[in-house]
């Protein structure tokens, strides 16, 4: 059950709020439609309910606000706009990645694909999906964690009639098994066909909260549309004949040449026009939409029942209206309360079905003997509803598995590694041909003129992609706002980037050595005496570049910023560090690399002095020291972004 209380958006400048004190309920086992024209505030209300937008109010999902639910994806399935996935990822890969984020078995992806009818299209790329397929995939993402509640913003927008009927059938099936469904629409006919209850918004306010049968009577009454140059005369004649026959007919003038006749038929109107020689340009049966608050002034509401309707606020039943209402409403109307017409199209606004409780902030209510909801209002209502705070998305429940599926689900990583291997192999052959290049740099394809080897740049690029893709295609934040920058997700990305960097470093050295051996023989591929320390330095360099890319892209929310941070280390930071250490001052840090290497001469347990020597050698180099300094600064900046919401 959904209970929305006092949802109010933050007003901008002197404009009224998009949503103004919106309160309604969506009960379990029923489909509720949030109806309104474009700009009425439907999307704003949904975002306030999901705590994606700042404002005031509170929404309870089965008695708990969303920020108090441990795993929101398992309670509320959300569909907002298009599926935010990488266009190169497959349908099945997208769902499997989200399975790891939601903490559900990967087999669930195949189950929801079968439910939404995408089994045969599971290997299609997201960028090739049509609008209907994208809607199906979005519904599959919402159903992935088997939530109790579905909240969908315009799920049928842009769909054909056949696809719309299928979607509405899925929503009805979810409600039938005990779920709660809330969807937004701007089509009154769609709301009448699909929903059990319709909440109508106009200019950010609730103007009607009705059962679908009442909604169909007040908003979707059958009528005869007539267009004639003598519309006024025809209207008077129709009213006169209805008064003579003691029938209830309502004739409304919509403009100078158009009439809407309620309570009659095309045959009767056409015969009247024919008998009096009136030219008719249009004569058709229509299902009228009077709008939420539009009041039409009738020419005549004739008959004794019409007078009674004026006194009671409800008019007598119209001939033939019962069949039309049954066709529009999925739930049969009460036979003791047949459909009726109203002389003015004022919606039936129910009394608030619930009241806010000051003590608990929850909704209370009672049922009378007839089973109707009777609100029990507190004696004192709060002056303002509680503020809504936008909270970041939660970290994946299985972050390492999520990161593995994210990185391997698209070809970007494979293409980058292949490109790095090809460039490194070509550079190593060219450097060997030119000569004057030390063997360690030859195997790493690292010319003296380049600030970093291709392997380090490739590792930094892959690290930048790790967070850059999250912000560009926020699959994790589809229903919870901004992309999460949690420590668990960071650790998973650092582990994944390090593993990829080590694998690429080993492959680069191996491919370069194999190619050099093939072209020039064994002379250039002999194992150096200090191979262990050189290997550690090489791996540390590549991993540090990968981590710099991860941290920079996470801090600056951009892949380009992550790669720029890696390239800036040897170009910008290294000269600054050297200038700071060797510049004129009272005391200088000259000879620091030599003193750092002396640390390796100490006796370390378990033979760790060799690894310490390799690490110190790496840090003592200008590039290594600058990398360590950059990593420390980026890590502190990342931790600051993580802890900043908690400090507030």
PyMOL commands that set and color helices and strands:
alter all, ss='L'
color gray80, all
select helices_A, chain A and resi 42-49+66-68+72-75+91-102+107-116+119-121+126-128+131-143+161-176+188-194+212-219+231-245+266-275+304-312+321-328+399-408+412-434+439-444+454-472+487-520+522-525+531-556+559-582+592-601+605-607+609-620+622-647
alter helices_A, ss='H'
color red, helices_A
select strands_A, chain A and resi 2-9+22-26+31-35+55-61+64-65+76-80+149-153+180-185+197-202+205-211+222-227+250-255+258-262+282-287+298-301+355-356+363-367+373-375+387-388
alter strands_A, ss='S'
color yellow, strands_A
deselect
rebuild
show_as cartoon
